[in-house]
Amino acid sequence: MTDATRYQTRVEDGTFAVETDDGWLEVGAVADIVDLFGGEEYVIEYTDKQASVAWLDTDDDNTITVDVRETLETMSYTDDFVSNLASTPVDEETAEGYPKRTELYVSLMREILDSKGNPGE
């Protein structure tokens, strides 16, 4: 059985953080997260077959648009997700100039969002 603990998030002074058992873990600047997502909105694409299920409410073009900032403030995360972030430094940069932890967060979130659609990526 998996641990059902969910960790909350917060945005304070333009910095996004995830709750841990020991306090708050800085993930990075909201502006960097938005940049790494490619903008304020992230679009999930569905095939006609995927979009035909009754519980999925897509737009006319079989997409769902996710508000990145809203998602930051409303998502909660598992212990494994948070532990993965915690093991990655926030004070070291990637080749693109973003903190490694920030880039990892966006990569993991894109995987989560894309697993719900985006068959072409």
C-alpha positions in Angstrom: 0.0 0.0 0.0 1.3 3.5 -0.9 1.5 6.4 1.4 -1.5 8.6 0.9 0.1 11.8 2.3 -0.3 14.7 0.0 1.9 17.8 0.3 0.5 21.3 -0.4 2.0 24.2 -2.2 2.4 27.9 -1.7 3.5 30.9 -3.7 5.1 33.7 -1.6 7.0 36.7 -3.0 7.1 35.1 -6.5 8.7 31.9 -5.2 7.0 28.5 -5.5 7.4 26.0 -2.7 6.2 22.6 -1.8 5.4 21.4 1.7 7.6 18.7 3.3 7.6 17.1 6.7 10.3 19.5 7.7 8.8 22.7 6.4 8.7 24.3 2.9 11.0 23.3 0.0 11.8 26.0 -2.4 11.2 24.9 -6.0 11.9 28.1 -7.8 10.7 31.4 -9.1 7.2 31.3 -10.5 8.4 33.3 -13.5 11.0 30.6 -14.3 8.3 27.9 -14.0 6.0 29.8 -16.4 9.0 30.2 -18.8 9.8 26.5 -18.7 6.2 25.6 -19.4 6.3 27.8 -22.4 3.9 30.5 -21.1 0.9 31.1 -18.8 -1.1 28.3 -20.3 -0.2 24.7 -21.1 -2.3 22.9 -23.7 -3.1 19.1 -23.4 -4.1 17.6 -26.7 -6.4 14.5 -27.1 -7.2 12.3 -30.0 -10.8 12.1 -31.2 -11.1 8.7 -29.5 -9.6 10.0 -26.2 -11.9 13.1 -26.3 -15.0 11.0 -26.8 -15.1 9.7 -23.3 -18.1 11.1 -21.3 -16.1 12.4 -18.3 -13.6 14.4 -20.4 -14.7 18.0 -21.2 -12.4 19.1 -24.0 -12.6 22.2 -26.2 -13.9 21.9 -29.8 -10.3 21.1 -30.9 -9.9 18.2 -28.4 -7.7 20.2 -26.1 -7.7 21.2 -22.4 -5.9 24.4 -21.5 -4.3 24.4 -18.1 -3.6 27.7 -16.3 0.0 27.2 -15.1 -0.2 29.7 -12.1 -3.5 28.2 -10.9 -2.1 24.7 -11.1 0.9 25.8 -9.0 -1.4 26.9 -6.3 -3.9 24.0 -6.4 -1.9 20.9 -6.9 -0.7 18.6 -4.1 2.0 16.0 -4.3 3.0 12.6 -3.1 6.0 11.9 -0.8 7.9 10.4 -3.8 7.4 13.5 -5.9 8.5 15.8 -3.1 11.5 13.5 -2.2 12.6 13.6 -5.9 12.5 17.4 -5.8 14.3 17.6 -2.5 17.2 15.4 -3.8 17.8 17.9 -6.6 19.7 21.2 -5.9 17.9 24.5 -6.3 21.2 26.4 -6.1 22.8 24.7 -9.2 21.8 25.8 -12.7 21.1 23.8 -15.8 22.7 24.7 -19.2 19.7 26.9 -19.9 20.3 28.9 -16.7 17.4 27.6 -14.6 17.8 26.0 -11.2 18.0 22.2 -11.5 15.1 21.7 -9.1 12.9 24.1 -11.0 13.6 22.4 -14.3 13.0 19.0 -12.7 9.6 20.2 -11.3 8.4 21.4 -14.7 9.7 18.2 -16.4 7.8 16.0 -13.9 4.6 18.2 -14.2 4.7 18.0 -18.0 4.9 14.2 -17.7 1.9 14.2 -15.4 -0.1 16.5 -17.6 1.0 14.8 -20.9 0.1 11.4 -19.6 -3.5 12.6 -19.8 -3.1 13.3 -23.5 -0.6 14.8 -26.0 -0.3 11.6 -28.1 2.1 13.3 -30.5 4.7 14.2 -27.9 
